[in-house]
Amino acid sequence: MPEKHNIAPDKLELVMAVVHNSKAAYYSSIIQSHQANLQFSMAAKGTTHLLLDYLGLSDNRPKSLVMSVVRSDEAGSLISQLEELFQKGEDYKGIAFSIRLTSVIGTLAYGFLSNDKRVK
């Protein structure tokens, strides 16, 4: 029987952050510093828009949803760093969370997403 090799030693997580649109590029560069090879950003609404609209206090600043794939060993420190940055002031407010990916098909796809240069 052939020997089995573990091609994917590091698990991957999808990190999602809702931030002010004006700070999306800033947060994207922070996330990239945690070895995120794949990022996607799109327009979004803030997490409190329904309550604020109901009270007549709507926050009209556009938001961005930044989605990134990072290794699990980087995800915890990335979320912690984002939480610290969210405390800097009103323009830096946001929300971030991660979802563990259970599988990725293909060694090349995994190598790219995990920033593992050994996978060819």
C-alpha positions as CSV (number, residue, x, y, z in Angstrom):
1,M,0.0,0.0,0.0
2,P,1.4,3.4,-0.9
3,E,2.5,5.7,1.9
4,K,0.0,8.6,2.5
5,H,1.4,12.1,2.7
6,N,-0.4,15.0,4.5
7,I,-0.3,17.7,1.8
8,A,-2.3,20.2,3.9
9,P,-0.6,20.5,7.2
10,D,-2.1,23.9,8.0
11,K,-5.9,24.4,8.1
12,L,-7.4,27.4,6.4
13,E,-9.9,30.0,7.6
14,L,-12.1,32.6,5.8
15,V,-11.7,35.9,7.7
16,M,-14.5,38.3,7.1
17,A,-14.3,42.0,8.2
18,V,-16.9,44.7,7.8
19,V,-15.2,48.1,7.9
20,H,-15.7,51.7,6.8
21,N,-15.2,51.9,3.0
22,S,-12.5,54.6,3.5
23,K,-10.4,52.2,5.5
24,A,-10.9,49.0,3.4
25,A,-7.4,49.4,1.7
26,Y,-5.8,49.9,5.1
27,Y,-7.4,46.8,6.6
28,S,-6.6,44.8,3.4
29,S,-2.9,45.6,3.8
30,I,-3.0,44.5,7.5
31,I,-4.6,41.3,6.5
32,Q,-2.1,40.7,3.7
33,S,0.7,41.0,6.2
34,H,-0.7,37.8,7.7
35,Q,0.1,35.8,4.5
36,A,-3.3,36.1,2.9
37,N,-2.8,35.4,-0.8
38,L,-6.5,35.7,-1.7
39,Q,-8.7,38.7,-0.7
40,F,-12.0,40.0,-2.0
41,S,-13.7,43.2,-1.1
42,M,-17.2,44.4,-1.9
43,A,-19.7,47.0,-0.8
44,A,-21.7,46.2,2.3
45,K,-24.0,47.7,4.9
46,G,-23.0,48.1,8.5
47,T,-24.1,45.7,11.2
48,T,-26.3,48.3,13.0
49,H,-28.0,49.9,10.0
50,L,-31.5,48.5,10.9
51,L,-31.6,49.8,14.4
52,L,-30.1,53.2,13.5
53,D,-32.6,53.6,10.6
54,Y,-35.4,52.8,13.0
55,L,-34.2,55.5,15.4
56,G,-33.7,58.0,12.6
57,L,-29.9,58.0,13.2
58,S,-28.8,56.2,10.1
59,D,-25.1,56.0,9.4
60,N,-24.7,56.8,5.8
61,R,-21.0,56.0,5.5
62,P,-20.5,53.2,3.0
63,K,-19.0,50.0,4.4
64,S,-16.8,47.3,2.8
65,L,-16.8,43.6,3.4
66,V,-13.2,42.3,3.1
67,M,-12.9,38.5,2.8
68,S,-9.6,36.8,3.0
69,V,-8.3,33.2,3.2
70,V,-5.5,32.8,5.8
71,R,-3.9,29.8,7.6
72,S,-5.4,28.9,11.0
73,D,-2.1,29.6,12.7
74,E,-2.4,33.2,11.4
75,A,-6.1,33.7,11.9
76,G,-6.1,34.2,15.7
77,S,-3.4,36.8,15.7
78,L,-5.1,38.6,12.7
79,I,-8.4,38.8,14.5
80,S,-6.7,40.1,17.7
81,Q,-4.9,42.7,15.7
82,L,-8.1,43.8,13.9
83,E,-9.9,44.0,17.3
84,E,-7.1,46.4,18.6
85,L,-7.4,48.5,15.4
86,F,-11.2,48.8,15.8
87,Q,-10.6,50.5,19.1
88,K,-8.5,53.4,17.6
89,G,-11.5,55.6,16.9
90,E,-14.8,56.0,15.1
91,D,-13.3,55.8,11.5
92,Y,-11.6,52.5,12.4
93,K,-14.7,50.7,13.8
94,G,-15.6,47.4,12.3
95,I,-16.4,43.7,13.0
96,A,-14.4,40.7,12.1
97,F,-14.8,36.9,12.4
98,S,-13.4,33.8,10.8
99,I,-14.9,30.6,9.5
100,R,-12.8,27.4,9.3
101,L,-12.6,25.8,5.8
102,T,-13.1,22.1,6.0
103,S,-11.5,21.2,2.6
104,V,-9.8,22.6,-0.4
105,I,-9.7,20.7,-3.7
106,G,-6.3,20.5,-5.4
107,T,-2.7,20.9,-4.1
108,L,-2.0,23.9,-6.2
109,A,-5.1,25.7,-4.9
110,Y,-4.1,24.8,-1.3
111,G,-0.5,25.9,-1.9
112,F,-1.7,29.3,-3.2
113,L,-4.3,29.9,-0.4
114,S,-1.9,28.8,2.4
115,N,1.1,30.7,0.9
116,D,3.0,27.5,1.0
117,K,5.8,27.8,-1.6
118,R,6.7,24.1,-1.2
119,V,3.6,23.0,-3.0
120,K,4.1,22.7,-6.8
